[in-house]
Amino acid sequence: MNPKIEKLIKLFAKLPRVGNRGGQRIALSLLQDKTGRGIALANAIVDAMENIVPCPRCGVLTDVGAGVCEFCRDSGRANGQLCIVRDLSDVWTLEKSSVFHGRYHIIGGLLSGASGILPTDLNVKNLPSRITDEIITEIIFALPNTVEGKTTQHYIVSTLNDVENVVFSELASGVPLGGDLDYIDDGTLTLAFGGRKSL
Amino acid sequence: MNPKIEKLIKLFAKLPRVGNRGGQRIALSLLQDKTGRGIALANAIVDAMENIVPCPRCGVLTDVGAGVCEFCRDSGRANGQLCIVRDLSDVWTLEKSSVFHGRYHIIGGLLSGASGILPTDLNVKNLPSRITDEIITEIIFALPNTVEGKTTQHYIVSTLNDVENVVFSELASGVPLGGDLDYIDDGTLTLAFGGRKSL
């Protein structure tokens, strides 16, 4: 195979959920496209890579030189609520649902022995100063409902022990909307029973 | 969402089998990667888009200015066999299996009323001259085993009616290796029965 095409396929194949077959299809579709879609994509990648940085306050990716991100700039979102999430895709998911109107804090990972992520790797250093500066009254944990997620949540709560006038909360566990009990795992069912509500 | 990131996601989402969720994952993985994988990908795209063209003889993508492609240059492949395929990914598939050692001819599509592909859209104009110049003795059709594939094959054979000393062949139809009869469709089963071999 032509080395330039081979290199392109390999780079595409390494992207999440693409793989070798997908990389071949993508490379071929770009090379056979006469409308310059490939060049447009290359330019967009370079533009984003060179001009997007994490917000120094919350970690949301934002334009370089813009100071803080759109969420931190928006005084309408300074409602005292701070939602702690793992990464930017969680912010996008929450934004799409329009369920939360406060500010975010991206910690960038979950504590995990398997992948070697330590407390020092989490973006949590400025949490106390954010709570003070932005007069945060509630911290909502929206981390994955897994062992790693819960471990990370406990760790963060423990580091904020001496912070006053802040309540901590986490998303409810239970049966998802439209969820058939036949297809719900035992762990979820146990949590749903434990958290049952009176009618 | 940040407009630069949004644009990047949209361009990735349009690639084959990626979609919006996949585009988000890919964009995020590149933006969060510190090793410059995004820039390397952008450079590889531009390099391939600007320096790769179809071989003027057979249609295989090759370096610009190299004349004909690696297959057409390789005199070891001038064995009189010419394999007609739809696109470059079919060439890659056949090369991986090491089943064919002749030359290729990419026609670039299949005749189809639905997608409006006409005989003039097929890369077949130089087939007669290739047969003469390269002393082709067998033309092997490796087009998809579909109505469009067979229609295209019949069309190409009809245009080569007055070519002499060439035999035409097509890939065998039948039960794939490891194929359980339970999962084989009726059409394939009919073809496999019709083409049965004595032991």
Chai-1 contact restraints between the chains, C-beta under 6 A:
chainA,res_idxA,chainB,res_idxB,connection_type,confidence,min_distance_angstrom,max_distance_angstrom,comment,restraint_id
A,N2,B,T62,contact,1.0,0.0,6.0,A-B,restraint_1
A,K4,B,D47,contact,1.0,0.0,6.0,A-B,restraint_2
A,K4,B,A48,contact,1.0,0.0,6.0,A-B,restraint_3
A,K4,B,I52,contact,1.0,0.0,6.0,A-B,restraint_4
A,K7,B,A44,contact,1.0,0.0,6.0,A-B,restraint_5
A,L8,B,A44,contact,1.0,0.0,6.0,A-B,restraint_6
A,L8,B,A48,contact,1.0,0.0,6.0,A-B,restraint_7
A,L11,B,L41,contact,1.0,0.0,6.0,A-B,restraint_8
A,L11,B,A44,contact,1.0,0.0,6.0,A-B,restraint_9
A,L15,B,I26,contact,1.0,0.0,6.0,A-B,restraint_10
A,P16,B,R25,contact,1.0,0.0,6.0,A-B,restraint_11
A,P16,B,I26,contact,1.0,0.0,6.0,A-B,restraint_12
A,P16,B,S29,contact,1.0,0.0,6.0,A-B,restraint_13
A,R17,B,G22,contact,1.0,0.0,6.0,A-B,restraint_14
A,G22,B,R17,contact,1.0,0.0,6.0,A-B,restraint_15
A,Q24,B,S89,contact,1.0,0.0,6.0,A-B,restraint_16
A,R25,B,P16,contact,1.0,0.0,6.0,A-B,restraint_17
A,I26,B,L15,contact,1.0,0.0,6.0,A-B,restraint_18
A,I26,B,P16,contact,1.0,0.0,6.0,A-B,restraint_19
A,L28,B,L88,contact,1.0,0.0,6.0,A-B,restraint_20
A,L28,B,S89,contact,1.0,0.0,6.0,A-B,restraint_21
A,S29,B,P16,contact,1.0,0.0,6.0,A-B,restraint_22
A,L31,B,I52,contact,1.0,0.0,6.0,A-B,restraint_23
A,L31,B,L61,contact,1.0,0.0,6.0,A-B,restraint_24
A,G38,B,I45,contact,1.0,0.0,6.0,A-B,restraint_25
A,G38,B,M49,contact,1.0,0.0,6.0,A-B,restraint_26
A,I39,B,M49,contact,1.0,0.0,6.0,A-B,restraint_27
A,L41,B,L11,contact,1.0,0.0,6.0,A-B,restraint_28
A,A42,B,A42,contact,1.0,0.0,6.0,A-B,restraint_29
A,A42,B,I45,contact,1.0,0.0,6.0,A-B,restraint_30
A,A42,B,V46,contact,1.0,0.0,6.0,A-B,restraint_31
A,A44,B,K7,contact,1.0,0.0,6.0,A-B,restraint_32
A,A44,B,L8,contact,1.0,0.0,6.0,A-B,restraint_33
A,A44,B,L11,contact,1.0,0.0,6.0,A-B,restraint_34
A,I45,B,G38,contact,1.0,0.0,6.0,A-B,restraint_35
A,I45,B,A42,contact,1.0,0.0,6.0,A-B,restraint_36
A,V46,B,A42,contact,1.0,0.0,6.0,A-B,restraint_37
A,D47,B,K4,contact,1.0,0.0,6.0,A-B,restraint_38
A,A48,B,K4,contact,1.0,0.0,6.0,A-B,restraint_39
A,A48,B,L8,contact,1.0,0.0,6.0,A-B,restraint_40
A,M49,B,G38,contact,1.0,0.0,6.0,A-B,restraint_41
A,M49,B,I39,contact,1.0,0.0,6.0,A-B,restraint_42
A,I52,B,K4,contact,1.0,0.0,6.0,A-B,restraint_43
A,I52,B,L31,contact,1.0,0.0,6.0,A-B,restraint_44
A,L61,B,L31,contact,1.0,0.0,6.0,A-B,restraint_45
A,T62,B,N2,contact,1.0,0.0,6.0,A-B,restraint_46
A,L88,B,L28,contact,1.0,0.0,6.0,A-B,restraint_47
A,S89,B,Q24,contact,1.0,0.0,6.0,A-B,restraint_48
A,S89,B,L28,contact,1.0,0.0,6.0,A-B,restraint_49
